[in-house]
Amino acid sequence: MANLFWKTKNGVRSLLSTPFKSEEEFEKTVFETSELLEDIFLLKRQIRGGAKPGIPDIIGLDSDGNVCILEMKNVSVDASIIPQVLQYAFWAETNPDSIKAMWLEHPNKPDDLVVTWEKLKIRILVIAPSILKSTLDIVDRITYPVDLIEVKRWVEGENQLLLVNKLEPDEKRNKVKPVSGLVTYDDAFYISNYNKESAEQFLKYCRDIGGLIKRKEWDLDTKFVQNYCGFKAGFFIAFGVKWMGTKTFAFFVKISEEEAKRFNIPMTKYESQWKEAVYTIIPGKTKSQDFVPIFEFAYGKLTGK
């Protein structure tokens, strides 16, 4: 059993590795700590033991409008899990009306989440305390995007420390994945799917922020998806630029509402579902440089730097 030693100015504390007692406790802990899932809105959690064969226990939608199939196991997982989640993905593709009904019935739908029901895209997430890395070999051979996420827990008194690790393929052994159905989010994609002038401005602001990050020497990667460009450290996003419609876009910053109010920057709204402050961008008037303090705060909060 592993121990985690936490060194503070008051000395060293030993945190005990504490496995989850049951799959129900594991699931409850993860979903009550929504930051671990970053951008997923939970639609439905089936009652355990009552799910029909081929139907996933947990269904969500991410901020890009993808249907998310979540499979959680409180045991070590290997490649044998893949055929099961592929059954769930097939069910989701062939039952879009069932998922749409869940969406329409939900009382607290995010206002900015747009789903193209006629062309649903499926994303699979496997979450477990331990996942055999050879599972990546199978994932590389299927067309669905699959996230393999390990969640481990350490406990010190009433406090819990959750370690989240997203398995990534080794670049040296990474094989070419099938490209059927995959989308490249480049300049041409945004120009063809959004207002042309707005898309050009959106890309300009994304590049402005990229340049700012480089000058500041912040350790952040750039992630372009359908509805936003995010700047992330590891698994989590610190801030980015998101579409609000076909012509409008905004900065978003992953901080609390109270933290956002500390800055002298007018906030358009606070999205509690995604835990982010939103600031509408007026091209030509909004200056990226004015947001450096709040970007820096979000970066420091995420990385501890």
Residue pairs with C-beta under 8 A, 6 or more apart in sequence:
1 16
1 17
2 17
3 14
3 15
3 16
3 17
3 154
4 14
4 15
4 17
4 154
4 161
5 12
5 13
5 14
5 15
6 12
6 13
6 14
6 15
6 156
6 161
13 156
14 156
15 154
15 155
15 156
15 161
16 154
16 155
16 156
17 152
17 153
17 154
18 153
18 154
18 155
18 160
19 74
19 129
19 153
20 26
20 29
20 74
20 129
20 153
22 74
23 48
23 72
23 73
23 74
24 48
25 74
26 72
26 74
26 129
26 151
27 45
27 58
27 72
29 153
29 160
29 162
30 36
30 37
30 72
30 127
30 151
31 37
31 42
31 45
33 162
34 275
35 236
35 275
36 151
36 162
36 164
37 60
37 125
38 235
38 236
38 237
39 62
39 63
39 64
39 237
39 274
40 60
40 61
40 62
40 68
40 70
40 125
41 60
41 61
41 62
41 63
41 109
41 110
41 113
41 273
42 58
42 59
42 60
43 59
43 60
43 61
43 99
43 102
43 103
43 106
44 58
44 59
44 102
45 57
45 58
46 55
46 56
46 57
46 58
48 57
51 57
54 87
54 88
54 90
54 91
55 88
55 91
56 69
56 70
56 71
56 85
56 88
56 91
56 92
57 70
57 71
57 72
58 69
58 70
58 71
58 72
59 67
59 68
59 69
59 70
59 92
59 99
59 102
60 67
60 68
60 70
61 67
61 68
61 103
61 113
61 115
62 68
62 123
63 110
63 112
63 113
63 227
63 228
63 242
63 274
64 225
64 226
64 227
64 228
65 113
65 114
65 115
65 116
65 121
65 226
65 227
66 120
66 121
66 122
66 123
66 145
67 92
67 99
67 120
67 121
67 122
67 123
68 123
68 124
68 125
69 85
69 88
69 89
69 92
69 122
69 123
69 124
69 125
70 125
70 127
71 81
71 84
71 85
71 88
71 124
71 125
71 126
71 127
72 127
72 128
73 81
73 126
73 127
73 128
74 128
74 129
75 128
75 129
76 128
76 129
76 130
76 131
76 132
77 126
77 128
77 130
77 131
77 132
77 135
78 131
78 132
78 134
78 135
79 132
79 134
79 135
79 137
79 138
81 126
81 135
82 135
82 138
82 139
82 142
82 146
85 124
85 126
85 146
86 124
86 142
86 144
88 124
89 122
89 124
89 144
92 99
92 120
92 122
93 120
93 122
96 117
96 118
96 120
99 120
100 115
100 117
103 109
103 115
108 273
110 271
110 273
110 274
112 242
112 244
112 271
114 227
121 181
122 144
123 144
123 145
123 146
123 147
124 144
124 145
124 146
124 147
125 146
125 147
125 149
126 135
126 146
126 147
126 148
126 149
127 149
127 150
127 151
128 149
128 150
128 151
129 150
129 151
129 152
130 150
130 152
131 148
131 149
131 150
131 167
133 167
135 148
135 167
136 148
136 167
136 168
136 169
137 175
139 146
139 148
139 169
140 169
140 174
140 175
140 177
141 175
141 177
141 178
142 178
143 177
143 178
143 180
143 181
143 182
147 166
148 166
148 167
149 164
149 165
149 166
149 167
149 235
150 163
150 164
150 165
150 166
150 167
151 162
151 163
151 164
151 165
152 162
152 163
152 165
153 160
153 161
153 162
153 163
154 160
154 161
154 163
155 161
164 235
165 235
166 234
166 235
183 189
183 226
185 224
185 225
185 226
186 224
187 199
187 203
190 199
190 202
190 203
191 199
191 200
193 199
193 226
194 202
194 243
194 246
194 247
195 246
195 247
198 246
198 247
198 248
198 249
198 283
201 249
201 281
201 283
202 229
202 241
202 243
202 249
204 283
205 241
205 249
205 251
205 281
205 283
205 286
205 288
206 222
206 224
206 229
206 241
208 288
209 229
209 231
209 239
209 240
209 241
209 288
209 295
210 222
210 231
212 288
212 289
212 292
212 295
213 220
213 231
216 292
216 296
218 299
218 305
219 233
219 303
219 305
220 231
220 232
220 233
220 238
220 299
221 231
221 232
221 233
222 229
222 230
222 231
222 232
223 229
223 230
223 231
223 232
223 237
223 240
227 242
227 243
228 240
228 241
228 242
228 243
228 252
229 240
229 241
229 242
230 237
230 239
230 240
231 237
231 238
231 239
231 240
232 238
233 299
233 302
233 303
236 254
236 302
237 254
238 253
238 254
238 295
238 298
238 299
238 301
238 302
238 303
239 251
239 252
239 253
239 254
239 294
239 295
239 298
239 299
240 251
240 252
241 249
241 250
241 251
241 252
241 281
242 249
242 250
242 251
242 252
242 278
243 249
244 250
244 278
244 280
248 280
248 281
249 280
249 281
250 268
250 278
250 279
250 280
250 281
251 278
251 279
251 281
251 286
251 291
252 271
252 274
252 276
252 277
252 278
252 279
253 260
253 276
253 277
253 279
253 291
253 294
253 295
253 298
254 274
254 275
254 276
254 298
254 301
254 302
255 275
255 276
255 277
255 294
255 297
255 298
255 301
256 275
257 270
257 272
257 277
259 277
259 297
259 301
260 267
260 270
260 277
260 294
261 267
263 293
263 294
263 297
265 279
265 290
265 291
265 294
266 279
267 277
267 278
267 279
268 278
268 279
268 280
269 278
270 276
270 277
270 278
271 277
271 278
277 294
279 286
279 291
280 286
299 305
